[in-house]
């Protein structure tokens, strides 16, 4: 096997250590690819009507939300709207 690839020095040049910026780019790429499988499907699609209604109410009553919480509330609202388009006026 070593004869096909070469010696250890050759392996070090082929698999040279990645720089921090390259690692970040690789990590970002992997996250995008892995989350791309979930596109088109709401993270709340499997949530029961009751739980969705409760979470929507909490979002509406909240006064100070973090950026992440605001995004979650937007996703909840989007799921409520999607269900309403199908005739399920749960929120």
N, C-alpha and C positions, 0 to 999 in steps of 0.2 A: 504494500500500500504506500509506503514512503517513497518508493521508487517512482510512482506515478506523479506524486505531488512535488517531490523534491525534499530537501532537508528542512530542518527546523528554521533556519534563517529565511528561507524562501517563504515559509508559512507566516513568519512575522511580518514580512513585507506585504503579503497578500491580505492578511487580516490585521492590518495596522490599527492601533487604537483610534476610535472615533473622537473627534473633538466635542466639547460640550454643545456647541451649536448644532452639530450634526446629530447628536443624540436627541436633542430637543426636537429637531425636525422629524426624526424617525419616530419618536414617541407621538408627536402630533399626527403624523400620517397614519400610524397604527390606530389611534383613537378615532380618527375620521373614518377609516375603513371599517372598523368594528361597529361603530355607531351607525354607519350607513345602512346596515342590515335592518335597522329599526325605523328607517325613514318611512313616512307614510302611515305609521301606526302610532296612535296616541299612547302615551305611557299610562293613561287612565282608561283605556278601552275596556279593560277587564274589571274595572271598579264597579261596585254595585251602585244602583241609583241612590240609595239612602246615603252611602258614604260620600258619593260625589256631591249630593245636595248639602251635606254637612260641611264638607271642605270648602265648597263654594261660599257658603254662608260665613264661615270663618275668614275667608279671604276678603269678603265685602266688609266685615266688621273690624278688620285689623287696621290699626292706625299707622304704625311704623314698621315697614317690612324691609328686609335686606334685599339686595339685588337678586339673590337666588330664590328667595321667597316670592318676589314679584314674578319671576319667570314661572314658578310652579303655579301661581294663581292664574297667570295667562294661559298655561296649559290646561288647567281645570276649566276655565271659561271657554276655551276652544273646544274641549270635549262636550261641555254643556251645549254649545251651539251646534256641534255636529249631531248630537242626539236630538236636538230640537228640529233640525232639518229632516230627520227621519220620523218625526211625529212624537218623539218621546220628550215631553217638556218637563224634565226632572228638576231643573234648577229654577 
